[in-house]
Amino acid sequence: MNTILSIYQNNNTVLEGKTLSQILAFTGDGKLRDNNKTSSDFREFLNEIPSQLITKFANNCLTDAFTDSGLALQDIINQIGKRLSYTVENGLYRGNQNDIGFDGIWTSKEGYNIVLEVKTTDAYRMNLDDTVAKYRTKLIEQQKISKTESSILIVVGREDTGGLEAQIRGSKHAWDIRLISTDSLIKLLTLKETLNDTKTIQQITELLKPKEYTRIDQLIELIFVTSKDLQVEIPTEEEIEEATSGRKTGVTSEDRSTPVNFNEECFLRVKNKFGINLVKQSRVSYSNQEKSTGLICAVSKEYEQGQYKKYWFAFHPHQQEFLIEFQNSFVAFGCGSPTDTLVIPFKEFQPFLKNCGTTENVDRMYWHIVIHLRDNKFLIGQPGLGRGSMTDLTKYKI
């Protein structure tokens, strides 16, 4: 029997125009229940779809209330937690006397635990002592989480959370709870997918922990590193010449051209070529749900070099660290357009780095990957082997 995921994988346009309630009707028996097939199929489907659909379905739950919309929203919020780089344990849809009724537990790479509570609205008062605070206490007693390294996150459907905010501020649990709207959580995910450095992403997710901000230095630093991460490195012609030849030109990089943006088109070519379903993790990184395959997909505009053409990419140490974690990992370079995309196994690409030019300063370091197009061949510059040295990459073109 086809699942909703297999239907989507066979034709990803089949769901266009469909609401979440219509999609759930095709899933199992159409009813979300703890540990049933509808639930497992729906969560499997959420694991594989692009974030644009996650956003659409979250809005469906909030604007077009339907049977089980609150339960579906719970799964969607937990999926967002996964995409924010947390390990997620899904909670129960409906509590019972024998189990702790949390909606989810998010665990960071550092081991910090967030106990999740999802509400479609804050139109009523929550009994914090008998609900989410009690869940956290029980989890601490059972040693599933640490008291000092855990907190509560309440995700509310809409931005109008004034009543619940006041209730939390006036309670004894104020220092253990963070409150965020679904819309803001989605914005956080969108921001993550535009960033490059995983360290910046980790700093941003710190906002989900309860903190006292009388001194706002940490917030200012976060704004600073985020804005810096969003600055795409675009070289001048002199910098490309320096990276290719190994000669120092002494030219600064103030005059930068407009960056190109066809990463998604290149990514789709890679996905279709190899039949691997990958989910976006950051601006240029992707991985599959099983965490067995990783991809860095970078793009460059075309630069004229006499009768030839060349393409420039920055490759960062944190991207290397990302790829090393996977059993199978690849780098993809879009050279001027999606039709000229090279896909190289990382194990075969990594040795090239030692002979590439670099930029190194106080703030960051990265390798210059300069690919030349000459006589229908794609050649990577290797100035470390001598001026003008290049290695043929043409066989990696897809």
C-alpha positions in Angstrom: 0.0 0.0 0.0 1.3 3.4 -1.0 2.2 5.9 1.8 1.8 9.6 1.5 5.6 9.8 1.3 5.9 7.4 -1.6 3.1 9.2 -3.4 5.0 12.5 -2.9 8.3 11.0 -4.0 6.8 9.6 -7.2 5.3 13.0 -8.0 6.1 16.0 -5.8 3.5 18.1 -7.6 0.7 15.8 -6.7 0.1 17.7 -3.4 -0.1 21.2 -4.9 -3.3 22.9 -3.9 -4.0 20.2 -1.2 -4.6 21.3 2.4 -3.2 19.4 5.3 -6.6 17.9 6.2 -6.9 16.5 2.7 -3.4 15.0 2.8 -4.1 13.4 6.2 -7.2 11.8 4.7 -4.9 9.8 2.4 -2.6 8.7 5.3 -3.5 5.5 7.1 -7.0 5.7 8.4 -6.9 9.5 8.4 -6.8 9.8 12.2 -3.8 10.7 14.2 -3.5 8.5 17.3 -0.6 7.5 19.5 1.5 4.8 17.8 -0.8 4.2 14.9 0.1 4.0 11.2 -1.3 7.4 10.3 1.0 9.0 12.9 4.1 7.1 11.7 3.4 7.8 8.0 2.7 11.4 8.7 6.0 11.9 10.6 7.9 10.0 8.0 6.4 12.4 5.4 7.4 15.5 7.4 11.0 14.2 7.7 11.4 14.4 3.9 9.5 17.4 2.6 11.0 20.9 2.1 10.6 23.6 4.7 8.2 25.6 2.5 5.6 22.8 2.9 6.3 22.6 6.7 5.3 26.3 6.8 2.2 25.8 4.7 1.0 23.0 6.8 1.6 24.9 10.1 -0.5 27.7 8.7 -3.2 25.2 7.7 -3.4 24.0 11.3 -3.9 27.5 12.6 -6.2 29.1 10.0 -8.2 26.1 8.8 -9.0 24.2 12.0 -9.9 20.6 11.3 -10.2 17.4 13.3 -6.7 16.6 14.7 -5.3 19.9 13.6 -3.8 20.4 17.1 -2.2 17.0 16.9 -0.8 17.6 13.5 0.6 21.0 14.7 2.4 19.1 17.5 4.1 16.9 14.9 5.0 19.9 12.8 6.5 21.8 15.7 8.6 18.7 16.6 9.7 18.5 13.0 10.9 22.1 13.2 12.9 21.2 16.3 14.7 18.5 14.2 15.5 21.0 11.5 16.9 23.3 14.2 19.4 20.6 14.8 17.8 19.1 18.0 17.4 15.4 18.6 13.6 15.1 19.1 11.6 12.6 21.1 7.9 12.9 20.1 5.5 13.0 23.0 1.9 11.7 23.3 -1.0 13.2 21.5 -3.2 12.5 24.5 -2.0 12.0 28.0 -2.8 9.1 30.3 -2.1 8.1 33.9 0.8 5.9 33.1 2.9 8.1 30.9 4.2 11.7 31.1 2.2 13.9 28.8 4.9 16.1 27.3 4.5 17.0 23.6 8.2 16.5 22.9 11.7 16.6 24.3 14.3 18.4 22.3 18.0 17.6 23.0 20.8 19.8 21.8 24.2 18.4 20.8 25.5 19.7 24.1 22.9 17.6 26.0 20.6 20.5 27.0 16.9 19.4 27.1 13.8 21.4 26.2 10.4 20.1 27.3 7.9 21.1 24.6 4.3 22.2 25.0 2.3 23.1 21.9 -0.9 25.1 22.0 -2.9 26.4 19.0 -4.1 29.4 21.1 -3.5 31.1 24.4 -7.2 32.0 24.7 -7.4 30.1 28.0 -5.2 29.9 31.1 -2.8 27.0 31.6 -2.4 25.4 34.9 1.4 25.4 34.8 1.8 23.4 38.0 -0.4 20.5 36.7 0.8 20.5 33.1 4.1 21.3 31.5 6.0 22.2 34.8 4.7 18.9 36.3 6.0 17.0 33.2 9.4 18.5 33.5 9.5 17.6 37.3 8.6 14.0 36.5 11.2 13.7 33.8 13.8 15.1 36.3 12.7 12.5 38.9 13.0 9.7 36.4 16.5 11.1 35.5 15.5 11.5 31.8 16.6 15.1 32.0 18.8 17.2 34.3 17.3 20.0 36.4 20.1 22.4 35.7 20.3 21.6 32.0 16.7 21.7 31.0 13.8 24.1 30.5 10.3 24.4 29.1 9.3 25.8 25.7 5.7 26.7 25.1 4.9 27.2 21.4 1.6 29.0 20.8 -0.2 29.1 17.5 -0.4 32.9 17.1 1.6 35.9 18.1 -1.0 37.4 20.5 0.4 35.7 23.6 0.0 38.6 26.1 -2.2 36.7 28.5 0.0 33.7 28.7 3.1 35.9 29.0 1.6 37.6 32.0 0.7 34.3 33.6 4.2 32.9 33.2 5.9 36.1 34.5 3.7 35.9 37.6 4.4 32.2 38.3 7.2 30.5 40.2 8.2 28.9 36.9 9.1 32.1 35.1 12.9 31.3 35.0 12.2 27.8 33.6 10.0 28.7 30.7 10.3 30.3 27.3 7.3 31.3 25.1 7.4 31.6 21.3 4.7 31.8 18.6 4.6 29.3 15.8 5.3 32.1 13.3 8.5 33.2 15.1 9.7 29.6 15.3 9.2 29.2 11.6 11.2 32.5 11.1 14.0 31.0 13.2 14.1 27.9 10.9 14.0 30.1 7.8 17.0 32.1 9.2 18.9 28.9 9.9 18.5 27.8 6.3 20.0 31.1 5.1 23.1 30.8 7.4 26.3 29.1 6.6 28.2 28.5 9.8 26.8 25.9 12.2 28.3 27.7 15.2 26.1 30.7 14.4 23.1 28.4 14.2 23.9 27.0 17.6 24.2 30.5 19.1 20.8 31.4 17.7 19.1 28.4 19.2 20.3 29.6 22.6 17.4 32.0 22.4 15.1 29.2 23.2 16.6 28.8 26.6 15.4 31.0 29.5 17.9 33.8 30.1 18.0 37.1 31.9 18.9 40.0 29.6 19.6 43.0 31.9 22.9 43.1 30.2 22.4 42.8 26.4 25.9 42.2 25.2 25.1 38.6 24.3 22.1 39.7 22.1 24.3 42.3 20.4 27.0 39.7 19.7 24.3 37.4 18.3 23.1 40.1 15.9 26.7 40.8 14.9 27.7 37.2 14.1 24.4 36.5 12.3 24.8 39.5 10.0 28.4 38.6 9.3 27.4 35.0 8.5 24.8 36.3 6.0 27.5 38.1 4.0 28.4 35.9 1.1 32.0 36.0 0.1 32.2 37.4 -3.5 35.7 38.0 -4.8 37.2 40.7 -7.0 39.0 39.7 -10.2 42.3 40.4 -8.4 41.4 38.0 -5.6 40.7 35.2 -8.0 44.0 35.8 -9.8 45.7 35.7 -6.4 43.9 32.5 -5.4 44.8 30.9 -8.8 48.4 31.9 -9.2 49.5 32.0 -5.6 50.9 35.6 -6.1 49.9 38.3 -3.6 48.3 41.2 -5.4 47.8 43.4 -2.3 44.3 44.3 -3.5 41.5 44.6 -1.0 38.0 43.2 -1.7 35.8 46.2 -1.4 34.3 46.1 -4.9 32.2 43.0 -4.9 29.6 42.0 -7.5 26.1 40.8 -6.8 26.0 37.1 -5.8 24.2 34.5 -7.8 21.6 32.3 -6.3 20.7 29.0 -8.1 21.7 26.6 -5.3 18.2 25.0 -5.2 18.3 24.3 -9.0 21.7 22.7 -8.6 20.5 20.7 -5.6 17.5 19.4 -7.5 19.9 18.2 -10.3 22.0 16.3 -7.7 18.9 14.9 -6.1 17.4 13.7 -9.3 20.7 12.3 -10.6 21.4 10.1 -7.5 17.8 9.6 -6.3 18.7 10.6 -2.7 16.2 12.6 -0.7 18.0 15.3 1.2 16.7 18.1 3.5 18.2 21.5 3.6 20.2 22.2 6.8 21.8 25.6 6.1 22.3 27.9 3.2 24.4 25.4 1.3 24.3 22.1 3.3 21.9 19.2 3.0 21.6 15.8 4.6 19.2 12.8 4.6 17.0 11.8 7.6 19.3 8.8 8.4 22.3 11.1 8.7 24.2 8.8 6.3 24.6 11.2 3.4 25.7 14.9 3.4 26.1 17.5 0.6 27.5 21.0 0.3 26.1 22.7 -2.8 27.8 26.0 -3.8 27.3 28.2 -6.8 29.4 30.8 -8.7 28.8 33.4 -11.3 30.8 33.2 -14.5 34.1 35.3 -14.7 35.8 36.1 -18.0 39.4 35.2 -18.4 40.4 36.1 -21.9 38.9 33.5 -24.2 38.3 31.2 -21.2 35.9 31.3 -18.2 36.3 30.6 -14.5 34.2 30.2 -11.3 35.1 31.0 -7.7 33.8 29.3 -4.5 34.7 29.7 -0.8 35.0 26.4 1.1 35.0 26.7 4.9 36.5 24.5 7.6 33.0 24.2 9.2 31.8 22.8 5.8 34.6 20.2 5.9 33.6 19.3 9.5 30.0 18.9 8.4 30.9 16.5 5.5 33.3 14.4 7.6 30.4 13.3 9.8 28.7 11.3 7.0 29.5 7.9 5.6 28.7 9.3 2.2 29.4 13.0 1.5 29.7 15.1 -1.6 30.5 18.6 -2.7 28.6 20.1 -5.7 29.7 23.2 -7.6 27.3 25.1 -9.9 29.5 26.7 -12.5 27.6 29.7 -13.9 24.3 27.8 -14.2 22.6 24.5 -13.0 23.4 22.8 -16.3 27.1 22.9 -15.4 27.1 21.2 -12.0 30.0 19.1 -10.8 29.4 16.6 -8.0 32.6 15.2 -6.3 32.8 12.7 -3.5 34.3 14.5 -0.6 37.0 11.9 -0.1 38.2 12.6 -3.6 37.8 16.4 -3.2 39.5 16.8 0.1 43.1 16.3 -1.2 42.7 19.2 -3.5 42.3 21.6 -0.6 46.0 21.6 0.5 47.0 23.1 -2.9 44.2 25.7 -3.0 44.7 29.4 -2.1 43.3 30.6 1.2 42.0 33.7 3.0 43.0 33.8 6.6 42.2 36.6 9.0 41.2 37.1 12.7 37.5 36.4 12.0 37.6 33.4 9.6 39.5 31.2 7.2 38.4 29.6 3.9 39.9 28.0 0.8 39.5 29.5 -2.6 38.1 26.9 -5.0 38.7 28.3 -8.5 37.4 26.2 -11.4 38.4 27.0 -15.0 36.5 26.1 -18.1 38.9 25.5 -20.9 38.2 23.6 -24.2 35.0 22.1 -22.6 37.0 20.9 -19.6 36.5 21.9 -16.0 39.8 22.3 -14.2 40.5 23.1 -10.5 43.3 25.6 -9.8 46.1 24.1 -7.7 48.5 27.0 -7.1 50.2 25.0 -4.4 51.7 22.8 -7.0 53.1 25.7 -9.0 51.7 28.7 -10.8 49.1 27.7 -13.4 48.8 24.1 -12.1 45.3 22.6 -12.6 43.6 19.2 -12.2 40.8 18.0 -14.5 37.3 17.6 -12.9 35.3 17.1 -16.0 34.4 13.5 -15.2 32.3 14.8 -12.2 29.9 16.9 -14.4 26.4 15.6 -14.1 
